[in-house]
Amino acid sequence: MQYQLVLQFNGDSLSDYDALIALEDDLIQELGNTGDVDGHDIGSGETNIFILTLKPEITFHRAKAVLDRTQLLGAVTAAYRAVTGQTFTVLWPAHRQEFRVA
């Protein structure tokens, strides 16, 4: 089964398009073969980066290194779902229980 991992940033955390592209490039390098950055969307007060993976927990663990290095770890919510599913499971932050993509 394949999963979609979503890294979501609220508001203007990634308001600079060049910063978003640079973050995606950093993620591609860090994730290696654990996940494929599958694009992004911006709108409705949020920015989402989509990653396809077989192991969302491991992929997010690797992505955390990039997010920490770029000082975005505190601004992100990470959740995943089966590609064919509707329900997301939140990975980060641990206290957050609800997640949706607008």
SEFIZA-3560 file (N, C-alpha, C; in Angstrom, 3 decimals):
REM SEFIZA-3560
<numar><xx>0.849</xx><yy>-1.178</yy><zz>0.000</zz><atom>N</atom></numar>
<numar><xx>0.000</xx><yy>0.000</yy><zz>0.000</zz><atom>CA</atom></numar>
<numar><xx>0.892</xx><yy>1.237</yy><zz>0.000</zz><atom>C</atom></numar>
<numar><xx>0.488</xx><yy>2.238</yy><zz>-0.740</zz><atom>N</atom></numar>
<numar><xx>1.257</xx><yy>3.475</yy><zz>-0.794</zz><atom>CA</atom></numar>
<numar><xx>0.513</xx><yy>4.567</yy><zz>-0.039</zz><atom>C</atom></numar>
<numar><xx>1.283</xx><yy>5.444</yy><zz>0.577</zz><atom>N</atom></numar>
<numar><xx>0.721</xx><yy>6.504</yy><zz>1.401</zz><atom>CA</atom></numar>
<numar><xx>1.095</xx><yy>7.874</yy><zz>0.854</zz><atom>C</atom></numar>
<numar><xx>0.264</xx><yy>8.843</yy><zz>1.213</zz><atom>N</atom></numar>
<numar><xx>0.556</xx><yy>10.237</yy><zz>0.923</zz><atom>CA</atom></numar>
<numar><xx>0.842</xx><yy>10.917</yy><zz>2.260</zz><atom>C</atom></numar>
<numar><xx>2.057</xx><yy>11.410</yy><zz>2.403</zz><atom>N</atom></numar>
<numar><xx>2.459</xx><yy>12.187</yy><zz>3.566</zz><atom>CA</atom></numar>
<numar><xx>2.323</xx><yy>13.654</yy><zz>3.190</zz><atom>C</atom></numar>
<numar><xx>1.687</xx><yy>14.437</yy><zz>4.048</zz><atom>N</atom></numar>
<numar><xx>1.489</xx><yy>15.859</yy><zz>3.779</zz><atom>CA</atom></numar>
<numar><xx>2.194</xx><yy>16.668</yy><zz>4.853</zz><atom>C</atom></numar>
<numar><xx>3.042</xx><yy>17.593</yy><zz>4.410</zz><atom>N</atom></numar>
<numar><xx>3.654</xx><yy>18.571</yy><zz>5.308</zz><atom>CA</atom></numar>
<numar><xx>2.881</xx><yy>19.870</yy><zz>5.094</zz><atom>C</atom></numar>
<numar><xx>2.202</xx><yy>20.332</yy><zz>6.140</zz><atom>N</atom></numar>
<numar><xx>1.320</xx><yy>21.489</yy><zz>6.006</zz><atom>CA</atom></numar>
<numar><xx>1.826</xx><yy>22.652</yy><zz>6.859</zz><atom>C</atom></numar>
<numar><xx>1.872</xx><yy>23.817</yy><zz>6.236</zz><atom>N</atom></numar>
<numar><xx>2.305</xx><yy>25.045</yy><zz>6.885</zz><atom>CA</atom></numar>
<numar><xx>1.155</xx><yy>26.034</yy><zz>6.826</zz><atom>C</atom></numar>
<numar><xx>0.767</xx><yy>26.582</yy><zz>7.972</zz><atom>N</atom></numar>
<numar><xx>-0.321</xx><yy>27.547</yy><zz>8.019</zz><atom>CA</atom></numar>
<numar><xx>0.175</xx><yy>28.951</yy><zz>7.733</zz><atom>C</atom></numar>
<numar><xx>-0.748</xx><yy>29.762</yy><zz>7.266</zz><atom>N</atom></numar>
<numar><xx>-0.458</xx><yy>31.173</yy><zz>7.060</zz><atom>CA</atom></numar>
<numar><xx>0.676</xx><yy>31.420</yy><zz>6.109</zz><atom>C</atom></numar>
<numar><xx>1.593</xx><yy>32.288</yy><zz>6.528</zz><atom>N</atom></numar>
<numar><xx>2.671</xx><yy>32.703</yy><zz>5.639</zz><atom>CA</atom></numar>
<numar><xx>4.022</xx><yy>32.107</yy><zz>6.029</zz><atom>C</atom></numar>
<numar><xx>4.009</xx><yy>30.942</yy><zz>6.661</zz><atom>N</atom></numar>
<numar><xx>5.267</xx><yy>30.286</yy><zz>7.037</zz><atom>CA</atom></numar>
<numar><xx>6.178</xx><yy>30.085</yy><zz>5.841</zz><atom>C</atom></numar>
<numar><xx>5.584</xx><yy>29.813</yy><zz>4.697</zz><atom>N</atom></numar>
<numar><xx>6.342</xx><yy>29.639</yy><zz>3.456</zz><atom>CA</atom></numar>
<numar><xx>5.783</xx><yy>30.576</yy><zz>2.392</zz><atom>C</atom></numar>
<numar><xx>5.703</xx><yy>31.867</yy><zz>2.712</zz><atom>N</atom></numar>
<numar><xx>5.099</xx><yy>32.820</yy><zz>1.790</zz><atom>CA</atom></numar>
<numar><xx>5.966</xx><yy>33.092</yy><zz>0.572</zz><atom>C</atom></numar>
<numar><xx>7.243</xx><yy>32.806</yy><zz>0.642</zz><atom>N</atom></numar>
<numar><xx>8.166</xx><yy>33.030</yy><zz>-0.461</zz><atom>CA</atom></numar>
<numar><xx>8.230</xx><yy>31.771</yy><zz>-1.321</zz><atom>C</atom></numar>
<numar><xx>7.800</xx><yy>31.874</yy><zz>-2.570</zz><atom>N</atom></numar>
<numar><xx>7.761</xx><yy>30.720</yy><zz>-3.465</zz><atom>CA</atom></numar>
<numar><xx>9.146</xx><yy>30.098</yy><zz>-3.647</zz><atom>C</atom></numar>
<numar><xx>10.180</xx><yy>30.925</yy><zz>-3.727</zz><atom>N</atom></numar>
<numar><xx>11.537</xx><yy>30.397</yy><zz>-3.875</zz><atom>CA</atom></numar>
<numar><xx>11.941</xx><yy>29.571</yy><zz>-2.662</zz><atom>C</atom></numar>
<numar><xx>11.507</xx><yy>29.983</yy><zz>-1.459</zz><atom>N</atom></numar>
<numar><xx>11.805</xx><yy>29.217</yy><zz>-0.244</zz><atom>CA</atom></numar>
<numar><xx>11.088</xx><yy>27.863</yy><zz>-0.280</zz><atom>C</atom></numar>
<numar><xx>9.879</xx><yy>27.834</yy><zz>-0.808</zz><atom>N</atom></numar>
<numar><xx>9.135</xx><yy>26.584</yy><zz>-0.934</zz><atom>CA</atom></numar>
<numar><xx>9.866</xx><yy>25.621</yy><zz>-1.869</zz><atom>C</atom></numar>
<numar><xx>10.310</xx><yy>26.120</yy><zz>-2.999</zz><atom>N</atom></numar>
<numar><xx>11.022</xx><yy>25.277</yy><zz>-3.969</zz><atom>CA</atom></numar>
<numar><xx>12.342</xx><yy>24.788</yy><zz>-3.375</zz><atom>C</atom></numar>
<numar><xx>13.046</xx><yy>25.652</yy><zz>-2.654</zz><atom>N</atom></numar>
<numar><xx>14.298</xx><yy>25.253</yy><zz>-2.011</zz><atom>CA</atom></numar>
<numar><xx>14.043</xx><yy>24.167</yy><zz>-0.966</zz><atom>C</atom></numar>
<numar><xx>12.957</xx><yy>24.294</yy><zz>-0.209</zz><atom>N</atom></numar>
<numar><xx>12.605</xx><yy>23.276</yy><zz>0.785</zz><atom>CA</atom></numar>
<numar><xx>12.309</xx><yy>21.945</yy><zz>0.096</zz><atom>C</atom></numar>
<numar><xx>11.551</xx><yy>21.981</yy><zz>-0.986</zz><atom>N</atom></numar>
<numar><xx>11.272</xx><yy>20.747</yy><zz>-1.725</zz><atom>CA</atom></numar>
<numar><xx>12.564</xx><yy>20.104</yy><zz>-2.227</zz><atom>C</atom></numar>
<numar><xx>13.475</xx><yy>20.911</yy><zz>-2.739</zz><atom>N</atom></numar>
<numar><xx>14.765</xx><yy>20.381</yy><zz>-3.210</zz><atom>CA</atom></numar>
<numar><xx>15.541</xx><yy>19.730</yy><zz>-2.075</zz><atom>C</atom></numar>
<numar><xx>15.554</xx><yy>20.380</yy><zz>-0.898</zz><atom>N</atom></numar>
<numar><xx>16.234</xx><yy>19.816</yy><zz>0.270</zz><atom>CA</atom></numar>
<numar><xx>15.587</xx><yy>18.489</yy><zz>0.687</zz><atom>C</atom></numar>
<numar><xx>14.259</xx><yy>18.442</yy><zz>0.648</zz><atom>N</atom></numar>
<numar><xx>13.548</xx><yy>17.212</yy><zz>1.005</zz><atom>CA</atom></numar>
<numar><xx>13.878</xx><yy>16.088</yy><zz>0.027</zz><atom>C</atom></numar>
<numar><xx>13.914</xx><yy>16.398</yy><zz>-1.252</zz><atom>N</atom></numar>
<numar><xx>14.244</xx><yy>15.386</yy><zz>-2.255</zz><atom>CA</atom></numar>
<numar><xx>15.612</xx><yy>14.782</yy><zz>-1.957</zz><atom>C</atom></numar>
<numar><xx>16.575</xx><yy>15.623</yy><zz>-1.627</zz><atom>N</atom></numar>
<numar><xx>17.919</xx><yy>15.133</yy><zz>-1.320</zz><atom>CA</atom></numar>
<numar><xx>17.934</xx><yy>14.287</yy><zz>-0.052</zz><atom>C</atom></numar>
<numar><xx>17.243</xx><yy>14.740</yy><zz>0.982</zz><atom>N</atom></numar>
<numar><xx>17.270</xx><yy>14.053</yy><zz>2.276</zz><atom>CA</atom></numar>
<numar><xx>16.494</xx><yy>12.731</yy><zz>2.253</zz><atom>C</atom></numar>
<numar><xx>15.389</xx><yy>12.701</yy><zz>1.536</zz><atom>N</atom></numar>
<numar><xx>14.535</xx><yy>11.517</yy><zz>1.560</zz><atom>CA</atom></numar>
<numar><xx>15.105</xx><yy>10.355</yy><zz>0.770</zz><atom>C</atom></numar>
<numar><xx>15.906</xx><yy>10.649</yy><zz>-0.225</zz><atom>N</atom></numar>
<numar><xx>16.462</xx><yy>9.563</yy><zz>-1.030</zz><atom>CA</atom></numar>
<numar><xx>15.355</xx><yy>8.678</yy><zz>-1.574</zz><atom>C</atom></numar>
<numar><xx>15.471</xx><yy>7.385</yy><zz>-1.352</zz><atom>N</atom></numar>
<numar><xx>14.457</xx><yy>6.466</yy><zz>-1.882</zz><atom>CA</atom></numar>
<numar><xx>13.342</xx><yy>6.152</yy><zz>-0.889</zz><atom>C</atom></numar>
<numar><xx>13.258</xx><yy>6.889</yy><zz>0.216</zz><atom>N</atom></numar>
<numar><xx>12.194</xx><yy>6.635</yy><zz>1.185</zz><atom>CA</atom></numar>
<numar><xx>10.897</xx><yy>7.349</yy><zz>0.836</zz><atom>C</atom></numar>
<numar><xx>10.956</xx><yy>8.326</yy><zz>-0.062</zz><atom>N</atom></numar>
<numar><xx>9.750</xx><yy>9.047</yy><zz>-0.444</zz><atom>CA</atom></numar>
<numar><xx>9.984</xx><yy>9.889</yy><zz>-1.675</zz><atom>C</atom></numar>
<numar><xx>8.906</xx><yy>10.149</yy><zz>-2.398</zz><atom>N</atom></numar>
<numar><xx>8.960</xx><yy>10.980</yy><zz>-3.599</zz><atom>CA</atom></numar>
<numar><xx>8.141</xx><yy>12.239</yy><zz>-3.384</zz><atom>C</atom></numar>
<numar><xx>8.802</xx><yy>13.406</yy><zz>-3.424</zz><atom>N</atom></numar>
<numar><xx>8.086</xx><yy>14.674</yy><zz>-3.325</zz><atom>CA</atom></numar>
<numar><xx>7.212</xx><yy>14.768</yy><zz>-4.571</zz><atom>C</atom></numar>
<numar><xx>5.903</xx><yy>14.906</yy><zz>-4.344</zz><atom>N</atom></numar>
<numar><xx>4.920</xx><yy>14.809</yy><zz>-5.419</zz><atom>CA</atom></numar>
<numar><xx>4.226</xx><yy>16.140</yy><zz>-5.694</zz><atom>C</atom></numar>
<numar><xx>4.857</xx><yy>17.243</yy><zz>-5.309</zz><atom>N</atom></numar>
<numar><xx>4.282</xx><yy>18.550</yy><zz>-5.600</zz><atom>CA</atom></numar>
<numar><xx>3.794</xx><yy>19.266</yy><zz>-4.359</zz><atom>C</atom></numar>
<numar><xx>3.101</xx><yy>20.366</yy><zz>-4.612</zz><atom>N</atom></numar>
<numar><xx>2.626</xx><yy>21.214</yy><zz>-3.526</zz><atom>CA</atom></numar>
<numar><xx>1.374</xx><yy>21.956</yy><zz>-3.970</zz><atom>C</atom></numar>
<numar><xx>0.694</xx><yy>22.546</yy><zz>-3.009</zz><atom>N</atom></numar>
<numar><xx>-0.359</xx><yy>23.502</yy><zz>-3.328</zz><atom>CA</atom></numar>
<numar><xx>-0.352</xx><yy>24.602</yy><zz>-2.278</zz><atom>C</atom></numar>
<numar><xx>-0.792</xx><yy>25.752</yy><zz>-2.710</zz><atom>N</atom></numar>
<numar><xx>-0.829</xx><yy>26.932</yy><zz>-1.855</zz><atom>CA</atom></numar>
<numar><xx>-2.219</xx><yy>27.539</yy><zz>-1.992</zz><atom>C</atom></numar>
<numar><xx>-2.851</xx><yy>27.826</yy><zz>-0.868</zz><atom>N</atom></numar>
<numar><xx>-4.160</xx><yy>28.453</yy><zz>-0.899</zz><atom>CA</atom></numar>
<numar><xx>-4.924</xx><yy>28.216</yy><zz>0.376</zz><atom>C</atom></numar>
<numar><xx>-5.986</xx><yy>28.973</yy><zz>0.547</zz><atom>N</atom></numar>
<numar><xx>-6.853</xx><yy>28.858</yy><zz>1.718</zz><atom>CA</atom></numar>
<numar><xx>-6.078</xx><yy>28.966</yy><zz>3.020</zz><atom>C</atom></numar>
<numar><xx>-5.029</xx><yy>29.794</yy><zz>3.029</zz><atom>N</atom></numar>
<numar><xx>-4.272</xx><yy>30.030</yy><zz>4.248</zz><atom>CA</atom></numar>
<numar><xx>-3.300</xx><yy>28.934</yy><zz>4.623</zz><atom>C</atom></numar>
<numar><xx>-2.976</xx><yy>28.044</yy><zz>3.672</zz><atom>N</atom></numar>
<numar><xx>-2.043</xx><yy>26.974</yy><zz>3.979</zz><atom>CA</atom></numar>
<numar><xx>-1.197</xx><yy>26.634</yy><zz>2.756</zz><atom>C</atom></numar>
<numar><xx>-0.047</xx><yy>26.045</yy><zz>3.044</zz><atom>N</atom></numar>
<numar><xx>0.838</xx><yy>25.510</yy><zz>2.014</zz><atom>CA</atom></numar>
<numar><xx>1.062</xx><yy>24.051</yy><zz>2.334</zz><atom>C</atom></numar>
<numar><xx>0.889</xx><yy>23.188</yy><zz>1.356</zz><atom>N</atom></numar>
<numar><xx>1.047</xx><yy>21.749</yy><zz>1.538</zz><atom>CA</atom></numar>
<numar><xx>2.112</xx><yy>21.215</yy><zz>0.596</zz><atom>C</atom></numar>
<numar><xx>2.968</xx><yy>20.360</yy><zz>1.125</zz><atom>N</atom></numar>
<numar><xx>3.918</xx><yy>19.611</yy><zz>0.314</zz><atom>CA</atom></numar>
<numar><xx>3.498</xx><yy>18.151</yy><zz>0.411</zz><atom>C</atom></numar>
<numar><xx>3.350</xx><yy>17.507</yy><zz>-0.748</zz><atom>N</atom></numar>
<numar><xx>2.877</xx><yy>16.128</yy><zz>-0.811</zz><atom>CA</atom></numar>
<numar><xx>4.045</xx><yy>15.194</yy><zz>-1.112</zz><atom>C</atom></numar>
<numar><xx>4.117</xx><yy>14.111</yy><zz>-0.352</zz><atom>N</atom></numar>
<numar><xx>5.182</xx><yy>13.125</yy><zz>-0.510</zz><atom>CA</atom></numar>
<numar><xx>4.547</xx><yy>11.740</yy><zz>-0.572</zz><atom>C</atom></numar>
<numar><xx>4.893</xx><yy>10.972</yy><zz>-1.594</zz><atom>N</atom></numar>
<numar><xx>4.430</xx><yy>9.590</yy><zz>-1.700</zz><atom>CA</atom></numar>
<numar><xx>5.472</xx><yy>8.681</yy><zz>-1.074</zz><atom>C</atom></numar>
<numar><xx>5.014</xx><yy>7.711</yy><zz>-0.284</zz><atom>N</atom></numar>
<numar><xx>5.935</xx><yy>6.852</yy><zz>0.455</zz><atom>CA</atom></numar>
<numar><xx>5.271</xx><yy>5.525</yy><zz>0.819</zz><atom>C</atom></numar>
<numar><xx>6.096</xx><yy>4.538</yy><zz>1.038</zz><atom>N</atom></numar>
<numar><xx>5.603</xx><yy>3.263</yy><zz>1.556</zz><atom>CA</atom></numar>
<numar><xx>5.632</xx><yy>3.232</yy><zz>3.078</zz><atom>C</atom></numar>
<numar><xx>6.479</xx><yy>4.079</yy><zz>3.677</zz><atom>N</atom></numar>
<numar><xx>6.653</xx><yy>4.093</yy><zz>5.128</zz><atom>CA</atom></numar>
<numar><xx>6.624</xx><yy>5.538</yy><zz>5.627</zz><atom>C</atom></numar>
<numar><xx>5.427</xx><yy>6.072</yy><zz>5.894</zz><atom>N</atom></numar>
<numar><xx>5.303</xx><yy>7.486</yy><zz>6.247</zz><atom>CA</atom></numar>
<numar><xx>6.054</xx><yy>7.899</yy><zz>7.517</zz><atom>C</atom></numar>
<numar><xx>6.117</xx><yy>7.028</yy><zz>8.510</zz><atom>N</atom></numar>
<numar><xx>6.807</xx><yy>7.386</yy><zz>9.752</zz><atom>CA</atom></numar>
<numar><xx>8.306</xx><yy>7.566</yy><zz>9.505</zz><atom>C</atom></numar>
<numar><xx>8.890</xx><yy>6.661</yy><zz>8.757</zz><atom>N</atom></numar>
<numar><xx>10.323</xx><yy>6.753</yy><zz>8.450</zz><atom>CA</atom></numar>
<numar><xx>10.597</xx><yy>7.956</yy><zz>7.563</zz><atom>C</atom></numar>
<numar><xx>9.739</xx><yy>8.177</yy><zz>6.589</zz><atom>N</atom></numar>
<numar><xx>9.907</xx><yy>9.321</yy><zz>5.693</zz><atom>CA</atom></numar>
<numar><xx>9.824</xx><yy>10.627</yy><zz>6.467</zz><atom>C</atom></numar>
<numar><xx>8.855</xx><yy>10.736</yy><zz>7.379</zz><atom>N</atom></numar>
<numar><xx>8.765</xx><yy>11.970</yy><zz>8.159</zz><atom>CA</atom></numar>
<numar><xx>9.976</xx><yy>12.132</yy><zz>9.066</zz><atom>C</atom></numar>
<numar><xx>10.456</xx><yy>11.060</yy><zz>9.636</zz><atom>N</atom></numar>
<numar><xx>11.651</xx><yy>11.146</yy><zz>10.484</zz><atom>CA</atom></numar>
<numar><xx>12.811</xx><yy>11.766</yy><zz>9.704</zz><atom>C</atom></numar>
<numar><xx>12.972</xx><yy>11.376</yy><zz>8.460</zz><atom>N</atom></numar>
<numar><xx>14.034</xx><yy>11.943</yy><zz>7.623</zz><atom>CA</atom></numar>
<numar><xx>13.729</xx><yy>13.394</yy><zz>7.255</zz><atom>C</atom></numar>
<numar><xx>12.465</xx><yy>13.691</yy><zz>6.995</zz><atom>N</atom></numar>
<numar><xx>12.071</xx><yy>15.067</yy><zz>6.655</zz><atom>CA</atom></numar>
<numar><xx>12.281</xx><yy>16.006</yy><zz>7.840</zz><atom>C</atom></numar>
<numar><xx>12.125</xx><yy>15.485</yy><zz>9.069</zz><atom>N</atom></numar>
<numar><xx>12.317</xx><yy>16.322</yy><zz>10.267</zz><atom>CA</atom></numar>
<numar><xx>13.706</xx><yy>16.943</yy><zz>10.302</zz><atom>C</atom></numar>
<numar><xx>14.703</xx><yy>16.249</yy><zz>9.804</zz><atom>N</atom></numar>
<numar><xx>16.062</xx><yy>16.796</yy><zz>9.788</zz><atom>CA</atom></numar>
<numar><xx>16.117</xx><yy>18.068</yy><zz>8.952</zz><atom>C</atom></numar>
<numar><xx>15.463</xx><yy>18.062</yy><zz>7.809</zz><atom>N</atom></numar>
<numar><xx>15.412</xx><yy>19.246</yy><zz>6.945</zz><atom>CA</atom></numar>
<numar><xx>14.606</xx><yy>20.346</yy><zz>7.616</zz><atom>C</atom></numar>
<numar><xx>13.458</xx><yy>19.997</yy><zz>8.170</zz><atom>N</atom></numar>
<numar><xx>12.598</xx><yy>20.990</yy><zz>8.808</zz><atom>CA</atom></numar>
<numar><xx>13.278</xx><yy>21.628</yy><zz>10.009</zz><atom>C</atom></numar>
<numar><xx>14.014</xx><yy>20.843</yy><zz>10.760</zz><atom>N</atom></numar>
<numar><xx>14.751</xx><yy>21.376</yy><zz>11.899</zz><atom>CA</atom></numar>
<numar><xx>15.863</xx><yy>22.316</yy><zz>11.434</zz><atom>C</atom></numar>
<numar><xx>16.586</xx><yy>21.892</yy><zz>10.430</zz><atom>N</atom></numar>
<numar><xx>17.700</xx><yy>22.687</yy><zz>9.889</zz><atom>CA</atom></numar>
<numar><xx>17.215</xx><yy>24.017</yy><zz>9.312</zz><atom>C</atom></numar>
<numar><xx>16.030</xx><yy>24.028</yy><zz>8.715</zz><atom>N</atom></numar>
<numar><xx>15.481</xx><yy>25.248</yy><zz>8.114</zz><atom>CA</atom></numar>
<numar><xx>14.589</xx><yy>26.022</yy><zz>9.083</zz><atom>C</atom></numar>
<numar><xx>14.553</xx><yy>25.606</yy><zz>10.317</zz><atom>N</atom></numar>
<numar><xx>13.773</xx><yy>26.238</yy><zz>11.382</zz><atom>CA</atom></numar>
<numar><xx>12.276</xx><yy>26.268</yy><zz>11.074</zz><atom>C</atom></numar>
<numar><xx>11.792</xx><yy>25.225</yy><zz>10.415</zz><atom>N</atom></numar>
<numar><xx>10.367</xx><yy>25.125</yy><zz>10.086</zz><atom>CA</atom></numar>
<numar><xx>9.655</xx><yy>24.017</yy><zz>10.858</zz><atom>C</atom></numar>
<numar><xx>10.379</xx><yy>23.291</yy><zz>11.697</zz><atom>N</atom></numar>
<numar><xx>9.771</xx><yy>22.172</yy><zz>12.415</zz><atom>CA</atom></numar>
<numar><xx>8.613</xx><yy>22.642</yy><zz>13.302</zz><atom>C</atom></numar>
<numar><xx>8.755</xx><yy>23.800</yy><zz>13.917</zz><atom>N</atom></numar>
<numar><xx>7.695</xx><yy>24.319</yy><zz>14.771</zz><atom>CA</atom></numar>
<numar><xx>6.495</xx><yy>24.854</yy><zz>14.011</zz><atom>C</atom></numar>
<numar><xx>6.632</xx><yy>25.019</yy><zz>12.698</zz><atom>N</atom></numar>
<numar><xx>5.559</xx><yy>25.587</yy><zz>11.881</zz><atom>CA</atom></numar>
<numar><xx>4.805</xx><yy>24.540</yy><zz>11.064</zz><atom>C</atom></numar>
<numar><xx>5.191</xx><yy>23.267</yy><zz>11.177</zz><atom>N</atom></numar>
<numar><xx>4.618</xx><yy>22.243</yy><zz>10.310</zz><atom>CA</atom></numar>
<numar><xx>3.674</xx><yy>21.313</yy><zz>11.071</zz><atom>C</atom></numar>
<numar><xx>2.659</xx><yy>20.850</yy><zz>10.351</zz><atom>N</atom></numar>
<numar><xx>1.854</xx><yy>19.719</yy><zz>10.792</zz><atom>CA</atom></numar>
<numar><xx>2.067</xx><yy>18.642</yy><zz>9.740</zz><atom>C</atom></numar>
<numar><xx>2.336</xx><yy>17.428</yy><zz>10.176</zz><atom>N</atom></numar>
<numar><xx>2.563</xx><yy>16.321</yy><zz>9.251</zz><atom>CA</atom></numar>
<numar><xx>1.529</xx><yy>15.236</yy><zz>9.507</zz><atom>C</atom></numar>
<numar><xx>0.930</xx><yy>14.761</yy><zz>8.430</zz><atom>N</atom></numar>
<numar><xx>-0.068</xx><yy>13.695</yy><zz>8.528</zz><atom>CA</atom></numar>
<numar><xx>-0.009</xx><yy>12.854</yy><zz>7.264</zz><atom>C</atom></numar>
<numar><xx>-0.520</xx><yy>11.635</yy><zz>7.367</zz><atom>N</atom></numar>
<numar><xx>-0.523</xx><yy>10.759</yy><zz>6.196</zz><atom>CA</atom></numar>
<numar><xx>-1.843</xx><yy>10.022</yy><zz>6.091</zz><atom>C</atom></numar>
<numar><xx>-2.089</xx><yy>9.519</yy><zz>4.883</zz><atom>N</atom></numar>
<numar><xx>-3.252</xx><yy>8.679</yy><zz>4.606</zz><atom>CA</atom></numar>
<numar><xx>-2.879</xx><yy>7.706</yy><zz>3.500</zz><atom>C</atom></numar>
<numar><xx>-3.638</xx><yy>6.641</yy><zz>3.388</zz><atom>N</atom></numar>
<numar><xx>-3.491</xx><yy>5.768</yy><zz>2.230</zz><atom>CA</atom></numar>
<numar><xx>-3.851</xx><yy>6.598</yy><zz>1.004</zz><atom>C</atom></numar>
<numar><xx>-3.157</xx><yy>6.379</yy><zz>-0.083</zz><atom>N</atom></numar>
<numar><xx>-3.404</xx><yy>7.161</yy><zz>-1.294</zz><atom>CA</atom></numar>
<numar><xx>-4.875</xx><yy>7.104</yy><zz>-1.688</zz><atom>C</atom></numar>
<numar><xx>-5.515</xx><yy>5.970</yy><zz>-1.479</zz><atom>N</atom></numar>
<numar><xx>-6.932</xx><yy>5.821</yy><zz>-1.828</zz><atom>CA</atom></numar>
<numar><xx>-7.853</xx><yy>6.154</yy><zz>-0.661</zz><atom>C</atom></numar>
<numar><xx>-7.291</xx><yy>6.583</yy><zz>0.465</zz><atom>N</atom></numar>
<numar><xx>-8.086</xx><yy>6.834</yy><zz>1.661</zz><atom>CA</atom></numar>
<numar><xx>-8.482</xx><yy>8.287</yy><zz>1.837</zz><atom>C</atom></numar>
<numar><xx>-9.287</xx><yy>8.517</yy><zz>2.836</zz><atom>N</atom></numar>
<numar><xx>-9.760</xx><yy>9.861</yy><zz>3.170</zz><atom>CA</atom></numar>
<numar><xx>-9.281</xx><yy>10.331</yy><zz>4.537</zz><atom>C</atom></numar>
<numar><xx>-9.011</xx><yy>9.386</yy><zz>5.434</zz><atom>N</atom></numar>
<numar><xx>-8.700</xx><yy>9.718</yy><zz>6.819</zz><atom>CA</atom></numar>
<numar><xx>-7.199</xx><yy>9.850</yy><zz>7.023</zz><atom>C</atom></numar>
<numar><xx>-6.792</xx><yy>10.987</yy><zz>7.588</zz><atom>N</atom></numar>
<numar><xx>-5.381</xx><yy>11.247</yy><zz>7.876</zz><atom>CA</atom></numar>
<numar><xx>-5.029</xx><yy>10.829</yy><zz>9.290</zz><atom>C</atom></numar>
<numar><xx>-3.807</xx><yy>10.377</yy><zz>9.471</zz><atom>N</atom></numar>
<numar><xx>-3.222</xx><yy>10.095</yy><zz>10.774</zz><atom>CA</atom></numar>
<numar><xx>-2.135</xx><yy>11.142</yy><zz>11.005</zz><atom>C</atom></numar>
<numar><xx>-2.250</xx><yy>11.890</yy><zz>12.096</zz><atom>N</atom></numar>
<numar><xx>-1.290</xx><yy>12.950</yy><zz>12.389</zz><atom>CA</atom></numar>
<numar><xx>-0.028</xx><yy>12.351</yy><zz>13.008</zz><atom>C</atom></numar>
<numar><xx>1.114</xx><yy>12.755</yy><zz>12.473</zz><atom>N</atom></numar>
<numar><xx>2.414</xx><yy>12.356</yy><zz>13.018</zz><atom>CA</atom></numar>
<numar><xx>3.037</xx><yy>13.454</yy><zz>13.870</zz><atom>C</atom></numar>
<numar><xx>2.816</xx><yy>14.702</yy><zz>13.482</zz><atom>N</atom></numar>
<numar><xx>3.469</xx><yy>15.835</yy><zz>14.144</zz><atom>CA</atom></numar>
<numar><xx>2.597</xx><yy>17.061</yy><zz>14.053</zz><atom>C</atom></numar>
<numar><xx>2.456</xx><yy>17.839</yy><zz>15.080</zz><atom>N</atom></numar>
<numar><xx>2.894</xx><yy>17.581</yy><zz>16.448</zz><atom>CA</atom></numar>
<numar><xx>1.988</xx><yy>16.545</yy><zz>17.116</zz><atom>C</atom></numar>
<numar><xx>2.527</xx><yy>15.883</yy><zz>18.099</zz><atom>N</atom></numar>
<numar><xx>1.842</xx><yy>14.752</yy><zz>18.723</zz><atom>CA</atom></numar>
<numar><xx>0.488</xx><yy>15.137</yy><zz>19.331</zz><atom>C</atom></numar>
<numar><xx>0.347</xx><yy>16.364</yy><zz>19.794</zz><atom>N</atom></numar>
<numar><xx>-0.897</xx><yy>16.763</yy><zz>20.454</zz><atom>CA</atom></numar>
<numar><xx>-2.034</xx><yy>17.069</yy><zz>19.473</zz><atom>C</atom></numar>
<numar><xx>-1.708</xx><yy>17.245</yy><zz>18.217</zz><atom>N</atom></numar>
<numar><xx>-2.732</xx><yy>17.583</yy><zz>17.221</zz><atom>CA</atom></numar>
<numar><xx>-3.444</xx><yy>16.307</yy><zz>16.789</zz><atom>C</atom></numar>
<numar><xx>-4.782</xx><yy>16.355</yy><zz>16.738</zz><atom>N</atom></numar>
<numar><xx>-5.531</xx><yy>15.160</yy><zz>16.382</zz><atom>CA</atom></numar>
<numar><xx>-6.265</xx><yy>15.288</yy><zz>15.063</zz><atom>C</atom></numar>
<numar><xx>-6.660</xx><yy>16.496</yy><zz>14.685</zz><atom>N</atom></numar>
<numar><xx>-7.402</xx><yy>16.681</yy><zz>13.440</zz><atom>CA</atom></numar>
<numar><xx>-6.485</xx><yy>17.205</yy><zz>12.362</zz><atom>C</atom></numar>
<numar><xx>-6.767</xx><yy>16.801</yy><zz>11.120</zz><atom>N</atom></numar>
<numar><xx>-5.977</xx><yy>17.264</yy><zz>9.991</zz><atom>CA</atom></numar>
<numar><xx>-6.852</xx><yy>17.209</yy><zz>8.744</zz><atom>C</atom></numar>
<numar><xx>-6.729</xx><yy>18.232</yy><zz>7.914</zz><atom>N</atom></numar>
<numar><xx>-7.399</xx><yy>18.230</yy><zz>6.628</zz><atom>CA</atom></numar>
<numar><xx>-6.608</xx><yy>19.104</yy><zz>5.667</zz><atom>C</atom></numar>
<numar><xx>-6.789</xx><yy>18.848</yy><zz>4.412</zz><atom>N</atom></numar>
<numar><xx>-6.211</xx><yy>19.675</yy><zz>3.356</zz><atom>CA</atom></numar>
<numar><xx>-7.362</xx><yy>20.443</yy><zz>2.736</zz><atom>C</atom></numar>
<numar><xx>-7.247</xx><yy>21.766</yy><zz>2.751</zz><atom>N</atom></numar>
<numar><xx>-8.329</xx><yy>22.616</yy><zz>2.210</zz><atom>CA</atom></numar>
<numar><xx>-8.429</xx><yy>22.508</yy><zz>0.712</zz><atom>C</atom></numar>
//
